[in-house]
Amino acid sequence: MRLYFMGICGTAMGNAALLARANGHTVLGSDQGIYPPMSTVLGEAGIELHEGYEAARLEKLKPDLVVIGNAMSRGNPEVEWLLDHRAIPFTSLPALLAEFVLKGRKNIVVCGTHGKTTTTSLAAYLLRENGRDPGFLIGGVPLDPPVGNHLGTATDPFVIEGDEYDSAFFDKRSKFIHYAPHVAVLNNLEFDHADIFRDLADVQRTFRHLTRIVPRNGWIVMNADDANLRALEPMPWTRVVKVGIGQDADVRITNFGEDATGAAFALDWHGQPWGAVRWAQPGLFNARNAAMAATAAGLALYPENPARLSLEPLARFRGVRRRQETRFESPTLKVIEDFGHHPTALAETLQSLRARHPGYEIHAAFEPRSNTSRTRVMQTGFMRALALADEVWLGAVARAETLAATERFDAGAIIAFLETQGVGGRTAPTNAELLAGLLAQTRQQNGRRRLVVFFTNGSFDGIIGRYVGMVSSPG
């Protein structure tokens, strides 16, 4: 088939296009911005790329099927032509994956508010390191495995990141509903995506729908320490394996510790030792990601005893780009980039950074960019999370003009709260001005080591790379 991807340079769309190409389909696509690294990877795979959206082009190319990314909406000229003429069938990305990639596979679907990309990468990596050839589709840029997509062997599991966000403008179901889980991994559950969900109960509703489609011979791997997930119980139609630090966990995380040299923990399976891990990944949250991934991969391979899965490869796991990624390091300055955009994620990362970097002054730069974080919905949570830093730099609110002033993320209120906690806070009208202030302070030698962490789910208007370039240049 000739498949045409609208929004092909997005991480998920691009990786799915590569999977379709590897599966023998002719693939082409369009995007508003055709730029590296995805454009380079797609071009090298022989995929035809078109910049911008043009109805006439779509009419001329006449693909067999159009895949519409969930960033597309009414008003897009290609969308409007498809709806006007009904001459070419169209589908969403999750529906395409269900039909052309996931059908007939034993799918491990990794879900949760936080940690999906890392846990998906860990599950795929562990399966590969334990001698299997799984398929996988990862929503970020992993270092291990070394690519974000792979078809794998049809008889081995397929690991996919299960996002709760909607599928397309014409399909408001969560993406993960399409993914036919054999093993559903429920990492955690919090309120997020306020543009899609009304409240926490609404998010729980879509997770309940997911659990209902796990077959009786499959599993739900659930974070036993998360009260919002426990509220989904009982789930008697399938098997549930609980992972956590509590005594009631089937897979128990024990002896977690973290210091400047790294992190360590151990796993038990039904009270019996599974294995001990010492690795470079930060935080208890990543130890939990590893435990969830190992349990899912172990169940997929060894249903009677998942502890047969070797944990030894975790010592070599290098992580995922933009997840606590070190961008620069010198004796007096360390710069980290993180994809964090939810208060819980910021808090967990800052706690880990404090344990890893004793004696460092922690400066947290945060860009309110996601559809939820740029509003006041989680204002109190951001106040508490950012108070874990020593100095906070608040970037410009993304697309601020689309929000009423009373609905918009209130940097002034957060800075006022931080001052009551003894934490400095600064903001600026633009991210470029924020960068200038951050650079000026960095150049002031105060005799202390400084760690600067940038939190954003976007580009932060390019200031991270510019900051790294300037602090790493002599003079």
N, C-alpha and C positions, 0 to 999 in steps of 0.2 A: 504493500500500500504506500501511497504518497501522503505523508503526514505533514501538516503545516502547523507549527507552534506559534501562537501569538504571545509575545513576551518571552521569547526563547532564551534571552541572556540572563534571566533570573536563575539563581542557583538551582532551585528545584526543577524548573522547566528545562534548563540546560542539561542537567544530569539525566532527566527523563528522556530528553531528545537523544542523548548519547545511548541510552539503553535501547530505545526504539531502533536506532541505527545499527547497533550490535545485533539486534534481533532480526535484521534483514530488511527493514523498511527503508524506503527513500524518505529522507527527512529534510525539510526546509523550514524557514520561519522568519518572523519579523520582530523587531523591538524598536522602541523609541531611541535607545542608545546602544550602539554596537561597539563594545569596548572590551579590552583585555581585563581579566584573563579568560573569561568564558568565551569570548568571540574567537580567541586563538585556538582554544581546545576544540570548539565546534568546527572551525574551519579546517583544522588538521584532520578531523574525522570525516571530511567530505560533505559537510552540511552546508547548504546554500543559505546565506543570510541576507536579509533585506532590511534597510534602515527605514523607520517610520511605518505608518499604517496607511495603505492605499486600497480602496475598494477595487479600482481598475486592475491593480496587480493581482489581487485575489481572483477576480473574474477571469483573468488571462491564464493564471497558473492552474486553476481547476484541480486542486488536490482532492484526494479521496475522502479526507477527513481533516477538520480543523480542530486543534486543541486550544481552548481558550483559557489562558491563565487567570488566576483570581484577582490579578491587578487590573484586568480589563473591565470596562463598564459600558453602559449605554452612552452613546455619543461617539464612541470610537468608530471611524468610518468602515473598518472591516467588520466589526460587530453589526453595524446597521445594515450593511450589504447582505450579510448572512441572514439576518432576520427578514429583510425585505424580499429576498429572492427564494429562500429555502431551496437553493439549488445544490448546496453542499452540506452534508451533515456535519454537526459540530458536537463537541463533548468537553467535559472538564478534564483537567489533569488527573485527579484521583480516579475518575471513571475509566480513563484510558489505561492507567496502570492496572486497575482491577481486571480489565479485559485482556490486555496484551502482555502483562508481565506477571501478575500475581496469581492468575487462575491456575489451579492445580498444585500450587506450591504450599508448603508448610510455612506460613508467614509468621515472623516475629514482628509485632507492631509495637513500637516504643512510644508511649504517650505520657503526658504530664505537663504541668505548667513550666517546669524547669528541667534542664538536663537532657532533653530529648536527643540533641545532636551528639553529645558526648556518649550517652548510653548506647545509641545506635552504632556509633563508631566502635565502642568497646565490644559489643556483641559480635559484630562482623569480624573484628580483629581476633577475638578469642576463638571463634569458629575456624578461621583460617589458620591460626597458630596451633590449633588442635587437629590439623590435618584435613580439614574439609574445604569445600569450594562453595561457600554460600553466595547467593546473590545479595545485593544491598543497594539502597538508595539513601544517601545521607544529605541532610539539608544544609550542610556547611562545607568547609574545606578541611577534611581530616589529614593529619600526618600519618596516622595508622588507622585503617589501611591507607595506602598511598594515593588512592583515588576515591572519588565520591560516589561512584556507581559501578556496578558489575553485575552481569547476568547470572554468573555462577552455573553450577550444575543443577539441573531440574530436580534431582532427587535430594538435594541439600536445601536447608532452609533459605528463605529470603527475608532479610532484615530491612525494615523500612521505618522511617520516622513518621509517627502518627500524630499529625497536627490536629488540634480541635477547632482551628479556624475554618471558615466556610469554604466550600469547594469552588464556587464560581458565582457570578452575579445571578445566574439562573438556577443555582443549586445551593441552597443555604445550609445544607447538612454539613456537619464536620467532615473534614477530609478522611479521618480515620474510619468512618462508617463504611467506606468503600473497600477497605483493605483486607477483608476476610481473615481476621487473626486466628491463627492456631494457638499462638502464645501472645496474650496481650499484657504488656508491661505497663503498670500504672505507677509511675515514679512518685507523683505528688499531685495535689489538686488545690488550686487557689483561684480566687477571682482574678480574671484578666480579660483582655479584649472587650472592653466596655462598649466598643462600637458594634459588637456582635451579640454579647450576652447581657441580660438584664441585671443579674446578680449571681451570687455563688450557687444558689439553687438551680439556676439555669445552666451553669457549667456542669453541675452534678448530673443534671438531666441528660446531657449529651454523652457523658461518660457511662451512665446507666445503659443508654442505647448501645454503646460499644460492648459492654459486658454481655448483653443479651445475644450477641452474635458469635460469641466464643463457643465452639462446639463442646459437647460433653466429653470428648476424648482430647480436648485441649486443656490449656491452663490460663489462669489469671495470676500473674506475678505482681503482688501488691505490696507497697510500702506500708508495713504494719504500724508505723509510728505516726502516720498522717490521719488525723481525726476526720478530715473531709472525705478521705477515701473509705475509712471504716464505716462511714454513714451509708455507703452503697451496699453493705452486707444486709442479709445473707445473699449468696449467689449459688444456690444449690444445683443449678443446671450444668455446672462445670466444676473443674478442680481449681482450688485456690491455694497458692503457695505464698506465704507471708515472709517478707524480708524486713529486718529492722534490728534495733539495738535492744529491744525489750525481750523479756523471758519467753513471751508467747510466740516469737518468730520461729518459723521453720528453718530459715537461713538467718543466722544471727551474726551481726557485726560486733566483734569484741576487740578490746585492747587498742582502740584507736588513739594515736598520738601524732603530734606534728611539731616540728621545730625547724630550725634553719637548714637542716640537712635533708628534709623531706618528710613524708608521712608514712605511717605504718598501721596495719590493722590485720585482723584474722577473721576467717569465716568458719562457722560451724554449720553442719547440716544435721538437723534433728539431734543436736547435742553432741555430735561427733566431729572432730576436727576435719575441716576440708582443706585449709591451707592458710599460710601466713603470707602477707604481701608487704613489701617495702617498695615504694615507687615515688616518682617525682610529682605526681598530680596533687594539687592542693585541696585541703578541706575534707571534713566529714562528708560533705555533699558529694564529692567525687568518689569517696570510698563507697557510699551508698549506690552511686551510679554503677560502679564496678560490680557490686554484689547483685544488683538487679540484672545487669547484663550477663554475668556469669550464670545466674540461676536460669534465666531464659535460654541461654545457649546450651547449658547442661541438660535441661529438660527436653529440648529439641533433639539432642543426640542420645541421651541416656535417661529415658523416662523413669526408670526404677531407681536410679541413683545419680542425680546430676553432679554429685561431688566427684564423679570420675573425670570431669572436665578439669584439665590442668590450669591452675592459676599462675603458674610460673611466668607466662609471657607478660603479665601485667607489669612486671619490673621494667620492661622495655617500652611500654606504651608511651608515645610522645604527645598524645592529645590532639586537639583540634585548633586550627587557627582562630584567633580572636576570642578564645576562651582562656582567660588568664595568660595571655601570650606576652612574653617578654620581648619588647621592641628595642630596648637599649639598656646597657648596664655599664657602669663605671664604679670606681671605689666609693663615690659620693652620691651617685644618682642611679635609680632604676626606673624604667618606664614600662608600664604594662597596659595592654589593651584588652578590654573585656566586653562581651556582647550584652552585658547586663542592662535590663530595662524594666525590672520589677523590683520592688523594695526588698523582698526576701532574697533574691539573687545578689543584690548589692550588699546586703548585710552579711550573708554567708561568705562572700568573697572578701570583704573587708576584715572579718574575723580571722579568716585564714591568712591574709596578708600580714596581720598583726602578729600571728604566731610564727610565721615564716621569717619575718624581718624585724626582730627585736632591735630597738635602738633607732629605727627609721622613723622619720616624720612622714606621715601618710597624707598625701594631697589627692583628693578625689575630684575629678572633673566629670560632670554628668550632663549629657545632652537629653532633654525631654523630647523624644522624637516619635515613639510609638503612638498609636492612636489612643492608648490609655494613659501613658506616662505624661503626655503633654496636656492632660486635663488635671482637675483637682480630685479625681476619684480616689487616688491613692496618696494624697498629699501627706496625711499623718504617717503613713508607712515610710515614705521617703524621708521625712524629718528624722524618724528614729534610726533608719538605716544609715543615713549620711552622717549622723552624729558619732558614728564609730570611726570617722576620719579625724585628722588633726586640722585640716583645712579643706574647704569645699569650694569648688569653682562650678557655678551653674551656667550652662550654655544657653543660647537663645532657644526659645520654644519653637519647634519646627511648625511651619504653616500656621503661625499664631493668628494670622488674619482670618482664618476660618473658624475661630473660636471666639465666643463672647468673653469679655474681660472677666466676668464672674465665673466662667467655666474653666479658664485657662490656668495651667500650672503656675502657682504663685511663688516666684523665686524670693520675693521680699519677705513673705511670711516664713519661708523655710530658713532664710538667713537670720531672721529675728529669733526663731526657735534655737538655732544652732548657737547663737551668742549666749543663750541661757545655759547651754551645756558646756561652755568654754571652748567652743569650736569656731574657728574663723570661717566666714562665708563671703563669697564675692560673686558678682554676676556682671554681665555687660550686654549692651544692646545687640551685639553681633558676636559670632564665634571668633571672628578675626580679632576683635578687640579683647576678647577673653584670652586668646593666645598671647597677645602682646603683654597683658598683665601677668600671665603665668610665666612667660619667658623672663620678664623683668625680675620677678621674685626668685626664679631659679638662679639667676646670675648673681644674686646677693648671697655671698657666702656667710652662713650663720653658724658654721662649725658642726652642723648635724648632717647626717645622711638623710637623703630625701627619696621617697618612693612616690611617683606620680602615676595614678591609675586613671585611665579614660574609660568611662562607661557609655556605650552607645550601641544601638542596633542599626546604626547607619554609618555615615562617613564622618560625622562631626564637622562637616564642611571642609574636610581635608586637613584639619589642624593637627591631627595626631602625627601624620607623616611629616608635616612642616616642623612641628616641635622636635621630633626625633632628629630630623635633618639639622636643625639649628644647634641643639645641645651636643650633637656628636661631631660638629665641625670644629676644628681647632680655632681658637680665638673667638 
